[in-house]
């Protein structure tokens, strides 16, 4: 019982580390800065026109 | 904390033991192995003598009520035990007392269930004794692959007893008890001039005791028990090893796994106030982001002298209309005072826009200057694609070490509390947690 709980904790921690490694490597591959305070806003095409008047488009 | 061995004394025994002081009956579960019994009604204690029956030897001064009633049956570790005896013991020279329940199974023999401050230990005699140094007082014992640390050494006295016992409970007063722990296990050595007994104990949860003996309430747990396991625990060497491997893989990933976009400068241009149109915008030439999704680093430069400069910009994909907004403020001031030259701020800085898909882009720049600035004041902007994101490495590194760091602090605090009750507290370090 006791060792099972510790084994479960080890397994959970290992899974946590593996998931983090997967996210990290994907982020590096996709050029994704996971916590990016530099980026003010990202608007996908056609989803927002609220500020169109503020900006000039070619 | 005592484990008792089955004695082989042969004494005449009835099915019930009768207290000669108050005539109360004590159920005789142990039959010929009941070497002593105590009346729970009048505090009288009797010891059997070979061929002579039981002889009154002691009367206890006070009465304690057992939390587990005598003659209750329960299953612990797959064995049905009956509670045949109850004793309250205290350490000689110390004020605290613990309660011991003597358990009996016809085939398995005796076991002891001990409760102190709501912490329970189940103990049985050992068949194979650990190897001790000649002095017999090693601080560390190796047994069955585990390292046991000395926890306590004491003599005990009996304050109260009720029920049957396989030995004279007062014969223990000359015994020296030494305990070594490797939670949740404990090795107990009991030795006097005549006898050496080793027992192995294991800490068990009060709920297991409740379930085993169908008891609704037991004493609340206080403090950290000698054999208590830390909730949500993990082996420190496992934590440290796995975290080390994690950081190693992070480093390898940082250098090996990169965006398909080659690291190169894709835009570099300088502008001045004169380039700004009537709506306050500078629309740049277009440029190409190649390879795959990538992070772009925007290096912004302005040759400021006691001045500031703000730049808002919009990166627009000319094919899809997808846009990314960013902003950077620069300020640089310098001068001299009584302590000499000083300066603050910077003339150049960068920002990162991440996950930018490949394609043709242009920038809409929205620069803002101090109104007093010259019309010829300029600024520069360059863009590099495929940059390494060390911010990701830092973030995941911190996430990776936060659990081991918290866990080590928790374990350190937990072990310190555990060893408060011991005179043999080891010097706790991260390596012996």
Contacts between the chains, C-beta under 8 A, distances in Angstrom:
chain1	res1	chain2	res2	distance
A	2	B	184	5.6
A	2	B	229	6.1
A	5	B	229	7.9
A	5	B	233	7.9
A	6	B	233	6.1
A	6	B	234	6.3
A	6	B	235	6.8
A	9	B	232	6.2
A	9	B	233	6.7
A	9	B	234	4.6
A	10	B	234	5.7
A	10	B	235	7.3
A	10	B	238	5.7
A	13	B	234	6.2
A	13	B	239	7.2
A	13	B	242	6.7
A	13	B	403	6.6
A	14	B	242	6.4
A	16	B	403	7.4
A	17	B	242	6.1
A	17	B	243	7.7
A	17	B	246	4.7
A	17	B	400	6.7
A	20	B	246	7.4
A	20	B	396	5.7
A	20	B	399	6.0
A	20	B	400	6.4
A	21	B	246	6.8
A	21	B	249	5.6
A	21	B	250	7.1
A	21	B	253	7.0
A	21	B	396	8.0
A	23	B	396	7.7
A	24	B	250	6.3
A	24	B	253	6.0
A	24	B	392	6.1
A	24	B	393	7.7
A	24	B	396	4.6
A	25	B	253	4.8
A	25	B	257	4.8
A	27	B	389	7.0
A	27	B	392	5.2
A	28	B	253	6.2
A	28	B	254	6.8
A	28	B	257	4.8
A	28	B	258	6.3
A	28	B	259	7.2
A	28	B	388	7.9
A	28	B	389	6.4
A	28	B	392	6.4
A	29	B	257	5.5
A	29	B	258	7.2
A	29	B	259	6.1
A	29	B	260	7.9
A	30	B	259	6.7
A	30	B	292	7.8
A	30	B	293	4.7
A	30	B	355	5.8
A	31	B	259	4.2
A	31	B	261	6.5
A	31	B	292	7.6
A	31	B	293	5.1
A	31	B	294	3.7
A	31	B	295	4.0
A	31	B	354	5.7
A	31	B	355	5.8
A	31	B	356	6.9
A	31	B	386	7.4
A	31	B	389	7.2
A	32	B	293	7.4
A	32	B	295	7.3
A	32	B	354	5.1
A	32	B	355	4.5
A	32	B	389	7.7
A	32	B	392	7.8
A	33	B	295	5.8
A	33	B	352	5.4
A	33	B	354	3.8
A	33	B	355	7.8
A	33	B	389	5.1
A	33	B	391	5.6
A	33	B	392	6.3
A	34	B	391	7.8
A	34	B	392	5.6
A	34	B	395	5.9
A	34	B	396	8.0
A	35	B	391	6.9
A	35	B	395	5.5
A	36	B	352	6.3
A	36	B	353	7.8
A	36	B	354	5.3
A	36	B	391	7.6
A	38	B	326	6.1
A	38	B	351	3.8
A	38	B	352	5.0
A	38	B	353	6.8
A	39	B	324	6.4
A	39	B	325	7.3
A	39	B	326	6.1
A	39	B	351	7.8
A	39	B	352	7.6
A	39	B	353	5.5
A	39	B	354	6.9
A	40	B	312	7.6
A	40	B	325	4.1
A	40	B	326	5.6
A	40	B	327	5.3
A	41	B	324	7.5
A	41	B	325	4.2
A	42	B	322	8.0
A	42	B	323	7.6
A	42	B	324	5.1
A	42	B	325	7.3
A	43	B	322	7.1
A	43	B	323	5.2
A	43	B	324	7.9
A	43	B	325	7.7
A	44	B	322	5.4
A	45	B	317	7.2
A	45	B	320	4.3
A	45	B	321	3.9
A	45	B	322	4.6
A	46	B	321	6.2
A	55	B	281	7.4
A	55	B	314	5.4
A	55	B	316	8.0
A	55	B	323	7.9
A	55	B	364	5.3
A	56	B	277	7.7
A	56	B	279	6.3
A	56	B	281	4.5
A	56	B	283	5.8
A	56	B	364	5.5
A	57	B	316	6.7
A	57	B	364	7.6
A	58	B	283	6.3
A	58	B	286	7.8
A	58	B	316	7.9
A	58	B	318	6.9
A	58	B	362	6.1
